[in-house]
Amino acid sequence: MPELQLLRADHAPAILSFETVNRAYFAGFISDRGDDYFEHFADRLRDLLTDQDAGAGAFYVLVAEDGSVLGRFNLEFTGNGVAKLGYRVAEHAAGRGVATATVLDLCRVAAADHGIRVIRAAAADANAASQKVLAKAGFAEVGPADPADIGGKQGSWYQRDTVAG
């Protein structure tokens, strides 16, 4: 059974593999991270761990029984008990309820472990799968998102109280 784990340095090889294998798939929904991301992956991971240690966010990986990463689920703390959610799930796990179940689990973890009361997520208008995940996880559309929040794409913000549903 997959397990949601707080990001650690030893996740690096599995995360890099996940990002590399799914790069083209992700680019169909969101802006590509670019070659620089992959060339400087170790630095990016170190920055995330530093932010996590400083209390700026909590970054999770969904780890399969074989140690591979099925998804990434990031909470960026924005203050006053609010966090911004970002996530991505491997192509081979998409459409099977993995993202919805993990987002629901993360809502409970966010409240219990991080004191988060409200989670916000932006989804592009063209990303029907992400909109569906958010709706199934109890998020409601609350207004337009700045394209800068969604890799230059048009979209909306969705919001959920962590004690809901």
N, C-alpha and C positions, 0 to 999 in steps of 0.2 A: 504494500500500500504506500503511495507517495506520502512524503512528509514535508511539511512547511518548516524550513529551518532559517534562522537568522543568519545573514551573510557572514561568512568567515573567510579568511585568507585562503584556506585550503580548498575552497570551492572554485578557485580560479581556473584550473584546467577544464572542469566540467562546464563552467559558465562560458568560457571562451569557445569551447566546442559547440555548445548550444547556440551562441550568437553567430558563429561561422556557418554551421549547418543550416540554420534558419534564416540567414541574411536575405536571400532573395524573397522568401515567403513574407517576411516582415515588411520589406520594401513595397509590397503590394498594398499595404494598409497604412503605413506611416513612413515618414521620410527616412531614407537610408542613413545609417550612422556615419558612413564614409570610411575610407581607408584609414584615416588618421585614428579613428576609434580603435581599430584592430591593431594598428602599429604601436599604439600607446596604451594597450589594454591594461597592463600591470599598473600604470600610473592612475588610470581611471578607477580601477578597483581599490587601490590604496586611498584615493580621495573619498570614495564611498565609505570605506571603513573608518576613515578619519571623521567624516561627517556623522556617521553612526555613533562613534565613540563620544563625539561632542554633543550628542543629543539633537542633532538637526534633522534626523530621520531614522527610519528603520527599514532595512533592505532585506528582503526574503527571497529564498529560492525554494522551489518545489522540487524535491529530490526523489527520483524513482528508486525502487529497491536496488537496482544495479548501480546506483550512484550518479546516474546521468541527471541532468537538469531538464525538467519538463516545463518550467516556467519561472519567470521573475516577477515579483510583486513588491513594488517600492512605495513606501510612505514617506513623503516629504512633509515635515512638520512646519506649518505656517503660522502657528501661534494660536492662543486662546482655545486650545483643545480641538483644533482643526488640522487635518492632514490632506495632502493631495496624493491621490493614488495614481500610479502608473503600473501597467503590467503587460506582459507578453507571454504567450504560450507556444510551445513547439508545434509545428505543423502537424506532426503525427498524433498529437494529443488534442488538436482543435476539434470542436464539434461534438465532444463527448461529455460535456458538463464539467470538465476539469477547471476551467477558468471561473465559472460561476461558483462551484463548490469552494474553491480556494479564496475567492473574493469574500464570500460569506464567512469563511473561517478567519480571514484576515480582519474583518470587521470586529469579530469577537476579540481577537488578539490585540487589535489597536486599542479597544476600550480597556481591556483587562491589564495589559502590560504597559501601555503608553499613555493612558488617560485621555485618549482621543474620543471626542463626543460626535464629531461630524467629519465625514470623509467626502471629498470632492474629487471628481474625475472628469477629464475632458475627452470627448470622442469626436472624431471627424464625421461629418455628415455621410461620407462615403463608406464608413466603417460600420456596416449594419451588424456585424458579429459582435463588436465591442458594445454597441448600443443594446443589443439583446442581452449580453452578459450583465450589463449594469442594471437593466430593467428587472431581470430575473433575480438579481441580488438586492432588490429593494431600493435602487437609486431612482430619483425623479429628475427630469430635466428642469433646470432652473434658469437657463438663459444662454445667450450666445457666448462662445469662447473666442478670445482673440486668436487669430490664426498663428500667432507666435507661440501659443500654448499647445498647438497641435502640428508642429512642423510645417507651418505655412498653409495649412488646410482650413477650410471652413468647418465649423462644428459647434457643439454645445457643451456646457457644463452640466454635470449631473451631480446630485448630492444625496447623501444618506446619513441619517442619525445612526450611530453605532449600536444603539439599543433597540432599533427597529427590527422587525421581522426575525 
